[in-house]
Amino acid sequence: MTASSTRLTSTRAALSRDVRDASRWKGSDAERFRSDWDGTHSLLLGKVIEALAEAGRAAARHADEQELASGARDAAGSTSTSAPDARKGAGNISFLGEDHSIPRHPDRGEPNLTPADLDRLGNMVGSAASGGNFLAGNDADVNGLREALTALKPAQLNQLLASLSDDELRNLGSGAAGDGKGWFNYEGTTPFERQQLLDQLLSKASPEQVHRLQDLIPWAQPDGTAMGDAARPGGPDPSTLNRWMQPRFPVIGERPGPDDITQGRYGDCVVLAAAGAMVNADSGWAREHVTDNGNGTVSVLLFDKNGHEQWVTVTSDLPANSNGGQMGAKGGFGGNWPAYLEKALAQVYTEDGNNDGTKEGAPPDEAYPAGNYRAIEGNWGPDAFQYLAGPDVERTRDADVLWGAASGGKPALVTTLGETPNGAPAGYRANHAYFVRGTDERGNIILQNPWGAFEPSMAVSKEDFRRLFSDATVTN
């Protein structure tokens, strides 16, 4: 069983390379099959591979236990030993898998708000929905309401939501979406502050109230259209679709890891390379920073511009491609967490510039604000990395700095040149980002393409880095 798991792993990798070879098969049928392969078939094969591997491990354990028991029986002359339970191990593995998220709100509490409590909170909702605060703007009211909601248990929040009319919630969404500025508030309500308010609403609400909030607050859902990935063969593949689907796989699987990183149709290689770098350096990172709330929402822990960690909560639906499959990052055996990281980041990302690659003959790129997937496409390493790792990140061309980070197990990513240079290794893609998996016995760094673990890894020397790569981003 262990050998079969290994053979099937190699077979899946070879098939993945063939399926993604655009020179072999072109057209809508090819794209539909590639989508099905990434979104369903390859993932199910991964489940079979892991099930076979676990079955092999379980069989080996049982064999060891039997040998130990037999040895003890022979030594003692006893026949009273009990056989291992053959139902344990691989027998409980499910192809779709169970979610292994860490709950944020395990205590739902009781709906015990008094009428006076509801009146007070209702007035705060009305203040946050209004722009009438002449001096400070309604930014202070939005944050005040968010702080009040933080103190509520989920059952109390649902009691409050049930007491509010659709118009009150719709007005709250409109008021919080404004800049919130007054005479003495130059910054106003930032995307992170809006999302902190939405986080308290969505993460605690019942599924019914989640649907209601999603219907009444338009900015609860980002725009899912795409510019596409300029590093792909043929250049970026824009998409004007803004449709959504419910994925089949859990948010957090049994063992999240860097092999879960599989970039989809968005040109956000830097984002997914940063995510791969983080989970490669800390195997528990995904479980601690992404969680399924069990009510149709998912929370992602990101750093804001002040270096503070903040939860960003999004609904569990994900952008759909023309075939109805996931358009963004694909799920792996460790879960769908990279896709939710994309979605949460799209809601708060404010670093976009107008320098992304576009299809020849297409209009030039624009700088998109928070609330757009197109905002997280392209961009520079530190701009995206700081949302995941905090503000202490460094962009460098110093190979010694990069190698020091790699040997110290710190998250790091590298970016390639704008055109493929002579002598580039297999797997090199221009205008692309890779994350560091570690070092080998020769002192090279090992790079992984965020397109997926099926892509060839690259062993890069310091000389190669200086000659073939643009720069690196490391965490300090």
N, C-alpha and C positions, 0 to 999 in steps of 0.2 A: 504493500500500500504506500509506503514511503517512496519507493522507487517510482511508482506510478504517478504520485503527486509531482515528483521532480520532472518526469518526462512531460507531463501535461503542462507544467509551467513553461518549459521550453517550447512546446507546441503552440501555446497561446501567444508567446512573444513573437514567434515566427509568423503566425497568422496575423497578428496585429500589424507587423511591419508590412505584410503584403496588402492588407486591407487599406492601409493608409498611403500606399504608393499610388499617387494620382496619375502617374504615367501609364498604369496598367488598365485602369477602368475609369471612364469619365461619364458624366451625365447624372440625371436626377436619380436613377436607380442606384447608381454607385453612392451618391451622397446619402440616400435613404438607408442603404445597407450599412454604411459607415456609422451613421447615427445609431442604428439598431445595435451594431457591434459594440460601440462605446457605451451606450446607455443600458443594454440588457445582456447580450450574449457574453461579452468579455467578463462582465461582473459575475454572471452566473458560473462561468468557468472558474473564476476566482474562488467562489464558494465551494465548488467541487474540489479544487486543489487543496483548499484549507481543510475541508472535511476529510479528504484522504490522508492528509498529513496528520491531523488529529487522531484519526482512526489508527494510523501506524504507531503514533506515540502511545495511544491507549493499549494497543495490542502488546507493545514492548513492555509497558508497565505490568500488564497482567501476566505476561510470560515470566518476568522477573519475580513477581509475587508468587507464582506457582512454583518456581524453582526454589525460592526461599522456604516456602511452605513444605515442599517435598523434602528439602534438606533437613528441616526441623523434625519432620515426621520420621524420616529415616533414623535420625539421631536419637529420638525419644521413643521410637516404637509406637507412636500414636497415630490414629487415623481420624482424629476429631477436628482437623483443620477445615475451615470454611473456604469455599472458592470465592474469588473476586466477583463483584457485581458487574456482569457484562453489559448491563444497561447503561453504565456510566460512560463518559467520554463522548465519542463521536455520535452516539445515538440521539443526542439532544440537539445537534446542530441543525439550524434552519437555513434554507437558502437565502431568505430575506433577512434573517437575523433579528435579534432583539436590540433595542436601543440601550446604550450604557451611559447615558448622560447623568451628570450630577445635578439633582434638583436644586433650583434656586429658592423656591418657596415651598418647602415640604409641609409647613404648617399653614393650612388654609384658614384657620380661625373660624369665628362665628359672625353671622350678619347682625351684630349688636350695636350698630350706630344708632344714636338717639335722634329724634326729630331735630333737636338743636344742632347736633353734629352735621346732619344732612343739610340744614339751612346754611351753616357756616361754610361747608365745602362747596355748596351750590353757589354761594356768593363769590367764592374764590374762582370758580369756573367762569362765572360771568365777568369778573375783573380781567382774567387772562384772555378772554375772548374779545375784550374791548381795547381800543387804542387810545383811550381817553386820559391816560396818565401823562399829563403834559410835561412834567419835568423828567421823569425817568423812563417814559414809555411803558409798554406793557411787558417788557423784558423782566422786570422785577416781579410782576404778577405771575408770569409763566413759571419762573423759578420758584416762587413761593408756593404755587399750586403743586409743583413737582415734589417739593420737600414735604408737603402735607400728605401727598399720596404715598410717599415712601414709608410713612408710618402705618399705613393700612395693611391689614391682612387681605388675602385674595377674596375671602367671603365678604369683607367690608367694602372692598372696591366694587364688587359686583352689586352690592346693595346701593352704593352711590350711583353707579351707571344706570341701574334700573330706575332710579328716581329722576334721571335727567332725560329731557325730551330729545328727539332727533335734532331739532333746531339748535338746542343748547350745545350739543356735541359738534354739530356742523360749524357753529360759530366759534367754538373753541379751536377747531382745526384751522379756521381762517385766521383767527387772531394770533395763534402761535406760529403760523406760517409767515406773518409779517416780520419786518426787521426789528420791531420793538423799540426803536430808538426814541429817546427824548432829548431834552437839552443837555443833560449830563450823562448821556450813555452813548458814546460814539460807536461802540461795537454792536449794540443791539442784541437780538436773540440769534445766537449762532446755530448752525445745523446740529451741533452736538447737544445744545440745550433743548432744541425742539425734540430731538430723539430721546433725551433723558425723560422728558414728559411722556412721550409715546411709549417708552420702555415701561414705565410704571403702569400705564393703562393696559398694554398688550400682554406683558409677561404674567400678570395676575388674573386677567379676565377669564371668564368662562368661554368655551368655544362659541357660544351664541353671541356673546358680547364682542368677541374678537371680530366676527363677521360684520357686526353692526359698526364697529369702529372703522373697519376697512372700507365699508361702503360710504361712511360719512366724512372721513378724513382722506382726501385724495393723496396727500404726500406720504401717507403710510406705505405706499408702494412706489418704488423707484421706476423710472422709465427703463425698459429692458432692451431697447434697440442697441445695435452694435455698429462700430466702425470696422471691427475685424482685426486680425493679427497680420501685421506687415511682414513678419518673419516667415509666414507660410509660403510654400511654393505658389507662385502666381500672384503674391501680394495679398493685401487685406480683402476680406469678403464681407462687404457691408450687409447689414440686415435691418430692415425697417419694421420687423415684427415686434409687437409688444403684447404678446400673449403669454399665458401662464399655465403651468401643469403641477400636479402633485406627484412628487417622486415616490418610488416604492421602497427605497432603501433607508435604513435608519440614519439619524443625524450623526450619532457616535456609535461606531461598531465596537467589537470586543477589543481590538488592538489597533488604535489609530497610529499612523506612521507616515513617513515620507513617501511610501509607495502609493498613498491615496491621492497624491497630487497628479491630476490629469487635466490639463487646460482644455477648455472647450473652444467655442467660437469667438469669445471675446479676446481682444488683444491685450490681456492683462498679465503677461508673462512675469513682470516684475512683482506683482501682487502674489502670484502663486509660487514664484521662486522664494519670496520672503516667507510665505507660509511653510514651504518645504524646509527652509533653513531653520525655522523656529521648532518645528516638530522633530526634525532630525537631531537638533541639539538637546531637546527635552521631550522624551516620549510621552510625557503626561500633558504636554502643552495643549493639544487639541481638546482633551477632556476637560481641562480647567478653563478654557476660553470659549468653548462653544457648548451649548446645552439645549436640549429639546424640553420645552416647558410643558409638553403634554396637552396643550390646549389649541394646537394649530399655530403656535409661534415658536421661534428659535431665538435665543439670545447669544450675542457675540461680545466678548470683552475686548475693547480697543483702547488705545491711548488717545486722549484729546490733545489739543495744541499746547496745553499747559503741562503736559506730561502726567496727567492723572488718568487712571483707568476708569472707563465708563462702559456700562452695558448698553448695547444697541440691540433692540429687539425688532425682528421682522416677522412677517407671516411666513408660513411654511411652504407656500407655493414658490416655484422657481420659473425663470424664463424658459419658454418653449421654442424649439425650432420649428421649421415648416412641417416636420413629421410628427410633432407632438412630443418629442423627447427633450431632454435637458439641453439647453443651448450653451449654458456656462460650464463650469468645472464639473467633471463626472465624479460620481461616487466610487469609492474603493471598498475593499473588505473592511477597512477601518471606519467607514461611514461616509456620509454626504457632507461632512463639515466644511470642506473647501468651498462648496457652492454657497453655503450660508455666510461664510466669511466674505465672499465676493458681494453678496447682496447687502450685508450690513455696511461694508466699506463704501459701496455705492451711495448709501444714504447720507454719509457724513464727509466724503472726500472733497476737499477744497483746494487741492494742489494742481488741478489740471491746467495744462497749457495748450496752445494751438499748434503743437509741433508733432502730432501723430502722423504716421504714414497713411496716405490715402491712395485709392485706386487711380490709375492714370486716367486723366480726363474728368475725374470727379472734383467737386468743389473742395477748396482747402479745408483743413480741419478747423474746428472751433474749440474754444475753451468752455467746457460744460461745468455747471455748478453742481453742488451736492444734490443727490436725488436722481442721478443718471448713471447707468452702467458705462456710458461712453466716457465719463470722467475718470474712471479707473483704468482706461486703456492707455497704452504708451507710458509716459512719465519716467522719472528718474528713480534710481534705487532708493536714496534716502527719503524721498517724498512718500513712497508707499511703506517702506520699512518702519518708519517712525510710528505709524498707527498700530503696528504689531509689537514692536520691540521697545517703544518709548523714544524719547528725544535724543538719547545718547548713541547716535549712529554716526558713522564716519564714511564719507566717500573718499576713496583713495586710489592712487595708481602705484603705490608702494607695495611691491611684492612681499617684502618682509612683514609688513603689517598684515596682509592677507594670510600669509602662511602662519603667522603667530596666532591669528584668530582660529584658523583651521586646526592647528595642533592643540589649541586650548579648548576645542569643542564649542567655540562660540558661533552663533548663527552668522552666515556670510553668503552673499551672492555676487555674481560677476555679470557684466554685460559685454556683448561682442561688438565688433566694429560694424559700421554701416554697410560695408561690402565684404564678401568672403575673401580673405587674403590667401595668397599662395601658401601651400603647406599646411592649411588648416586641417585638423584631424577629422575623422569620420564623426558625424553628429553635430558638427559646427553649423550654426545658423546665424546669419547676419541680423543685426537689429533685434537681438534676443537676449534674454536673461536666463541664467542657470544658477542653481544653488549648490553649495559645497556639501558633499556627503562625508568628507573626511580626507585622510591622506593614505598613500600606499607605502610599501616598504622601500620604494625608491625616493621617497620624499616628494612625490607629485601630489597635487590636490585632485580629488575626484569630483567631477561636476555632473549633476543630473539635470536633464532637460525637464521643465515643468509640463511639457506635452504628455509625459507619462513614463512610468518605469520601464516600458517596453522600448523606449528610445535608447540608443547606445550611450553609455556613460563615457566621459572623456577624462583621461589622465593628463594633467597639464603641469609642466615644469615652470619654474620661475621665469626662465627665458621665454617659454611659449606665452606665458601671461603677458609679459612686457611687449611681445611682438604682435600677438593675435587678439588681445582683448582691450576694450576701451577703459574700464575701470572696475572697481569692486566697492561694495558697501558692506561694512562690518559693524557689529554691535560691540559697544564697549561696556 
